[in-house]
């Protein structure tokens, strides 16, 4: 497709910005992406001057496509054509099949972008937006199919996201090209988008300042990661050469932990831009968290690996839960199984790319989550006597002074949970953060792959044995 496109557009301001980026040692693609994110935040408040549903949808289309053309040039066709084809499929394909057809089409297109970047070294930037687009279009198609199911067959998530009619072409394009999150996300449901367009709210100043504060924190974390935790140099001879081997290894894992601030930063731009434009209010929580893609505090102080995963890339995790975990490998009574977990991680790996590192990471994180779930069933009731599954994950930290709720050693159990969550995520995450197989295998071989063996052994043992009946009471 790319070979048949016209020469790049001549945009004087963009050409000057590209030259400045190169002059300061910044890749052109990265420079355009950052400028696009900043511009979306600067423009967002002025969209409150636009009134009426049609005008607001059109505003998102115009601004989103303008950003796309600025960043991708003619490559905007990679988002335009799939969106147009999805609209056609929603009209002409059997309703029960639209989700499957759109999923095959969009994931095939996404895999094409992965092949270009990962195996042919193509210098492309549109693949990140393509990842966001894929989830949006697939989710919309499946939700339209869900709208025709009998009421008894619909889960709460299906009822919340279902589409009873085909969206208009303008609505679909407005959703796809929603400008604050088009370039890098976060992903959100079509039903959320239409509700936000209709509400036309203005975010309170405290919400804007909160998001701005998290953006500044994320930028600071990103700068620190670049200065002191360079993920691309973890096996270089210049990487903390004076440290003892064990300390250097821990610093290598620390690089993975700090690498996530790159994602925090770009997602915070998307959330801030959305809030400034009046999008993101969540009636269920009565908070402006509808575009929140990470909870930094729960990622940095997780009580388990699952808590960390669920609060990192929240919107993609929610998408996987809604469209994969709750639909694949279910028991006869509709409950997810280990197959559901691994299917979710495999789809996530495919969505991220084709390099082996993604699959090493997601498969072993799937195993780690399953081991953690089985360990929790066997051990947790010894330390925490009650459980509120709807409570905040950090609520357990208030139970230590109540002997009817927690064992005296519960603090040690919870601290161990925090440390183990960071250790396994950073250890296996080396394959995700640094996709060079030689690099992540070198880091893992330093400890003879013992964490891999440990997780595999526990998984086998837990798969062959049943836990004792827990004593904890569900609150």
N, C-alpha and C positions, 0 to 999 in steps of 0.2 A: 504494500500500500504506500509506504513512505517514498518509494522510488518514483512514483507517478505524481508526486506533489510539486507545485511550482517552487522556484527559488525562495529563500527566506524573505520575509517582508522587511522593508527598510523603514525602521522606526527610529528616528534621530535620537530621541531621549534614551531609548533602550540601548542603542549602539554606544552612546556615551557612558551609560551605567555599566555595560559589559566591559568597556575599556578600563573603567575605574576598578572594577572587580579584579580583572587580570593584573592590573598595576599593583594591587595590594595582595596578590597571591591567593585570591579567592576564585574558585571555579565559577565559570559563567552561570552554570545551571543553579548552583547554590545561591549565587548572588541574586538571580532573578526570583528564586523561590522566597528568599527572605524579604526582598523588596515587595513582592506580591502580598506577603502576609502583613507587612507593615501598612501597605496601602489599604488593604481591606479593613484594618482597624481604624485608619484615619477617615475613610469614607463612610463607615458604618453609621455613625450618629446622624449623618445627613439624610439617611434613608427614611427617617421619621417624617420627613417633609412629603413623602409619597403616600397617598391615601387611596383606598379602594383596592379590592382583591386583585383585579386584573393588573392594575398599575404596580402593585407590590410584587406579583409574580414576574412581571415583565422587568422590573428593576433588578431582581435577582438574576434573571437570564442575561441582561445586558452587562451588569457588573461582573458576573461570573465568567461569561465568555470573553470579556475584555481582559480579565486577569489571565485566562487560559491562553489567549492570543499573545499577550505580553510574554508569558513564560514559555509557551510551547510553539508559538508561531502556527504554521499550518497543521501541526500535529494535534490541534484541537479537534480534528476530524476523528481522532480515536475515542473521544467522548461523545461527539455529536452523532455519529452513525449508530453506535450501539443503543443510544437513547431513542433514536428514531425507530430503529428496528424493534426495540422492546415495545414501543407504543403500537406498532403494527401487529406484533405477536399477541399482545393483550386483546386485540380486536378480532383476529382471525383464527387463532389456535384454540383447541378445546380448552375450556377453563381449567379442567383438572390437570392439564399438561403444561400450562404456561410457565409454571415455576421451573419445571425440569428443562424445558426448551431454553428459557432465558439463562438458566444456570450453565448449561452446556455452552451456549454461545459466548457469554461474557467471560467465563473461566478459560475458554479456549483462547480468547483474545488476550486475556491477562497472561496466560502461559506464553503466548507469543512475545509479549513485552519482556517477560523474564528471560526467555531464550536470547533475545536481542542483547539485553544488558549483561547477562551472566556468562554466556558462552561465545558471543561475538564481540563483546566489549563495546557495544554501541553506546555512544554518549547521549543518553536520553534522560529526560526529566519527567515526562508525562506518565511514567509507569506508577508513580505514587498516587497521582490523582485517579489512575485507572483502577487501583486497588479499592479506593473509596467508592468509585463509580460501580464497580462490580457488586459490592455488597448492597448498595442502594437499589440497583436494578433487580437483583435476585430477590431481595427482601420484598420489594414492591410486587413483583410477579407472584411470589408465593402467597403474599397477603391477599392478593386478588383471588387466587385460587381458594384460599381459606374462606373467603366470603360466601362461597357456594356450599360449604359443608353444612350438614345438619347441626343444629345448636348443641346437641348432646355430644358431638364429636369435637367441639372446639375447646381448647384449653384457655385459661385466662389470658395468656399472651396472644393467642389467636384472636380472641374477642377484642382485645385492646388494639391490635394492629390491622385487623381485617379491612379489606376494601370491598364495598358492596357494588361499586361501579368502576368502570375504567376511568382513570384520571384523564382530564383534558390534556392536550399536548402542551399547553402553556404551563399547567400545574406540574407536569412531569419534568419539563425543562427547568422550571423554577426551582424544583426540588434538587435536581441534579447539579445545577450551576449555582446553588446557594453560595454566594461568594465568600463568606468568612471561612467556610470549611471545605470549599471545593478542592483546593490544592493538596491538603494533607489530612483532612478530616477535622473533627470526628464525624463518624457515621451516626445517623439517627433515622428514625422511622418516617415514612411518608405521612402517616397520620399525625405525627408530632409537627411536621412542617406545616401542614394545612391548618392545624390548630393555632400555631404561632402567627401565621400570616393573618388569620382572621382576628386574632386578639389585638394585635398592634399595640403591645405594651411598651412601657419605658422602664428600664431596669433602675432600681434605686441606686443612689450614689455609692452606698456601702457595698453593694454587690459588684459594681464596677471597680471600686478600690480593692476589694478582695481579690478579684481576678487579676488586676494589675499587679498586686503584691505577689501572687503566685507566679506570674510571668517573670517578674524581676528575680525571684528566688530560682526559677528554672534557668534563666539566663546565667545567673551566678554559678549554678551547678554545672552548666555546660562549659563555661569558661574554665572552671577548676578542672573539669575532666580533660580539657584540651591541654592545660598547662602541666598537670601533675599525674594524670591517669590516661596516657595515650594508648587507646585500645589497639592501634595498629602497630605498636612497637613492643608488645609484651614479651616477645621472644628475642628482641634485639639485644646485642651485647651491651648497649648503652642504657638499658632499662634498669635503673637502680643497681648498678654493678657492685656497690660496696655492701649491700645488705646480705645477711645470711640467706641461704637457699630457701629456708622456710618462710622468712619474712618477704622475700622477693615473690614467692608463690602467692602469698596472701595479697600482696600488692597487685599481682596479676588478676586475682579475683576481684579486687577493689576496682579495677578498671572497668569490669563488667557492670558493677554496681553503679558507677558514675556515668557509664555510657547511656543509661536510660534517661538522663537529663536532656539529651539531644531530642528525644521524643517528647518529654515533658514540655520543652520550650515551644516546639512547633504546635503541639496540641493546645497550649495555653493561648497562643495567638488566635487559633480558631475559636476557642471558647470566648475569649475577650471580644473578638470581632462580632460574634453572634450576640453576646449580651449587649454590646453597644448598639446593635441594630434592633434590639428588643426581642430577640429569640432566645429560648432556653428555659422559660418558666415551666415548672413542673407542678401541676395542681396536687398531685399525690403527696409530695413532700413540702409543698408551699415554699419552695426555694427555687433559685435560678440554677439548677443543676442538670437541666435537660441536655446540655452540651458538654458536661463534664466528662473528660476521658481518663482522668487519673485522680486518685486521692493520695497525694504525696505522703501524708501522715500514715495512712494504712499500708502503703507500699514500703515505707521505711521502718515502720514499727508493726509488722504483721504478726498476728498470733498463730499463724500457720501459713504453709505454702499456698493453700487455697485462698486465704484472705489476701495475700499478696497478688496472686494471679487475678482475682476478681476485681481488684482495684487498680490494676494496671491495664491500660487500653480497655477501659470499662465498656465502651460502646461496641467494640469488636467482640469482647467476651459476651456481651448481652446478645449480639447478633448470632454468635455461634450457639449460645444456649437456646435461643428461640428457634433457629432454623436447622440446627443439626442435633444438638444434645437431646432436645425434647422430642425428636422425631426418628432417630436412628437407634437400632439395637434395643428397643424397649421390651420390657417383660409383658406378659399377657395382660397384666393389670395397668399397663401404661407407665411403668417406672423405668427411668434410665438405668443402664448397667455400665460395666466397665467398657463394653463395646461402644456405648454412647460417648464415653470420655475419650477413647482413642480415636473415634471417628471425628470428634470435634478438633482434636489436636492435629490429625492428618489434614483436615480441610484447612486449618490455620496454617500449617506448614506449606501446603500447596499455594495458598493465597499469598504468602510471603515470598516464595521463590522456589527454585528447583535445585539450588545448591545443597549438597549433603548436610551441611551444618544445620540448616533449618530442621531437617528430619531427625538428626541426632538429638537436637534440643527438644523438639516437641514430643517425640516418642518417649524420651527419658523423663521429661516433665510430666507426661501422662502417667508413667509408671510411679513417679514420685508422689503425685496427687493421690493415686489409688492406694499406695502404701500408707500415706498420711491419713487417708480416710479410714483404712482398716486399723491403723494404730490408734486413732482416736476412739474408735468403737471399743477397743480393748483396754485402753489405759485412762482415758479422760475421766471416767466416773470415779476413779481412785482419788483424784485431786480436786475435781469440781463436782459437787453433789447435785447441783441443779443446772438446768440449761434453758436459756431463752433464745430460741433459734432466730427470733425476730429482733433481738437486741443488738446494740452496737458491739462490734468485735472487741473494743477496748473496755466494755463493761465488766469483763472478768477481773480487771485490775482493781475493782472496788470491792471484791468479795473476800479479800485476804483477812479482814478483821471480823468476819462473821463465820464462826466455827460451824454453823449449820449449813453453810454454802460451800466452804472450801477447806481443804486439808492444809495444815501448817506449811507443807512443802509445795503448795500450789504455785507459789511465786517462781520456784526453780523450774517447775514444769513449763510455765508460760514463757520464762526467759529462754529456756531451751528451744521452745517452739519458734521464737523470734530468730534466734541464732541459726537454727537448722534451716529455716525458710530462706534466709539470706545465703547461707552456705551452698545449699543445693541449687538454688536459682542462679547464683553467680557462677558456680562450678559448671553446671550444664549450659548456662547461658554463654559461656565462652564460644561455643559453636555457633550461636546466633549472632553475637556481637562481632566476631571475627570469623568470617566464613572460609578463611584459608584453612583447609583441612590439616596441612602440615603444622600450622600454628596451634590449633586447638588440641590436636592429638599430642603435641609436644607438651603442652601445659598439663593435660590429663595424665600423661605417662610419668610425670614427675612424682605422682603418688601411686603409680602402678594401677590406675583405674579402680582403686579400691572403692570409691563411692559408687561407681557403676555396679560393681559386684555386690556391694551391700544392698543396694536398692533391688537388684534382680533377685537376690536370695530372699529378701523379705517379701517380695511380691509372690514368689513361688510358695513360701511357707503360708502366707495369709490366704492364698488361693486354695490351698489344700486343707485348711483348718477353719473352724467356725469359732467366732468369739463367744465368750460367756455372756449370758444375758446381762445387759448393763443395769446398774442400780440408779443411774441418774434419772431424774424426773424432768420431762419436757415442760417448759414454761410457756 
